[in-house]
Amino acid sequence: MHRAAVLFTSRADVHAHRFRETFLTRLAMVFLSWFLSVVVALLATATIAMALPRSAADELNATAPQSIFSIEMNRIDAVLAACTPNAD
């Protein structure tokens, strides 16, 4: 007989084996579903956090969507300026 073959001595063993397989499959699906929902929640939180003003001054000077883009452009300009060598 093949080593990989599973021998069951009774019907109860067959049902127990099927129950374990079904239970583990469902447990894996529940865990995967929970993990994906956590990832989506973190992405949503990061999206909202990036849209918030960085300081009180930014909030006072804000004019709806334009302020978000100007803040991001200022940040990008600063990053690019920091990456380029000085022309001195």
N, C-alpha and C positions, 0 to 999 in steps of 0.2 A: 504494500500500500504506500501511496505517496506521503511524504512527511508533512506536506502542507495541508493535507486533508484533515478536516475537523471531524472527529468522531463524537457523536452524541449518543448517550446511553438511553435517553428517554425523550419523550415529547416535551417535557418540562425543560430539559436542557436546550432544546431547539428554541423554545419560546424565550427563555432567558437570554440566549445569544442574540436573538432578533431584537429583544428589548434593549439590550446594551448598545447594539449598533444604532438603533433608532434614537436612543437617548443621547449618545455621543454626537450623532449628526445634528440633532436639534440643539444641543448645547453649543456646538461649534457655530451654528447659524445664529443663535442668540448672541454669542460673543461677537461675531463679525458685525452683526447689526448694531450692537451697542458701540463698538469701536468706530464704525463709520459715522454714527450719529455724533460721537464726540469730536471727530475730525471736522464734520460740517459745522458744529457749534463753535469750534475754535476758529475756523475760517470766517464765520459770520462775525464773531467778536473782534477779530483782527480787522476786518473790513470796516466795522463801525468805529473802532478805535482810530484808524487812520483818517477817518473823515472828521474827527473832532478837532477843534482848534488846539494849538500847542500851548498857548499862553493866553492870559487875559487880554493882552494887547492885540493878539491875533483875533480874538473874539470881538473886541470893540471895533476893530478895523474891517471886520468881515462884511462882505456883500455876497451872500449865498454861495453858489458854486465857484465863483471866480476866486474867492479867497483860498479855497482848497488847492486849486491848481497853482496859484501864485506861491503858496507856501511850498508846495512840492517842487516847483521850478526853482525857487530860491535854494532849496535843499540840494537839488541836482546840480545847480551852479556851484554850490560850495563843495560838493563831492568832486566835480570835475576840476575845479580850481586846486583842490588838494592833491589831485592825481597828476597834474601836469607839472613839469619841472619849471623852476623860475627862469625867466628870461634875463636875469641880471647879469 
